[in-house]
Amino acid sequence: MNSVVKLFEPGTDNVPIGKYLEVGPRGGKLKNPRQAIIRISGHRLPPVSANTHNKWKHASRQTD
C-alpha cells in the first residue's frame, strides 16, 4: 500500500507545528537535507537550497 506524503513549497504559510526535512522535487531523499522546526502555528517554511526545486516534508510532530 502506497501512502501519499504531502510536500510543502518553500515559503508556505500556516504549516503544522513540527520538524520538516528538505526533499527533492518529487519527494526523494537528499544526501544532506536541511531541517526546519516550526514551533509556532502560523509560521512560514524557510527557503530551500539555492538553484533547486526542492520542497519540505513534514517529518514529525516533535519539536525538541
DALIN-V533811 format. One line per field, one symbol per residue. ss: DSSP state (H for helix, E for strand, L for the rest). A space follows every 10 residues. Layout:
BEGIN
ss=???
END
This chain:
BEGIN
ss=LLLLLLEELL LLLLLLLEEE EEELLLLLLL LLLLEEEELL LLLLLLLLLL LLLLEEEEEE LLLL
END
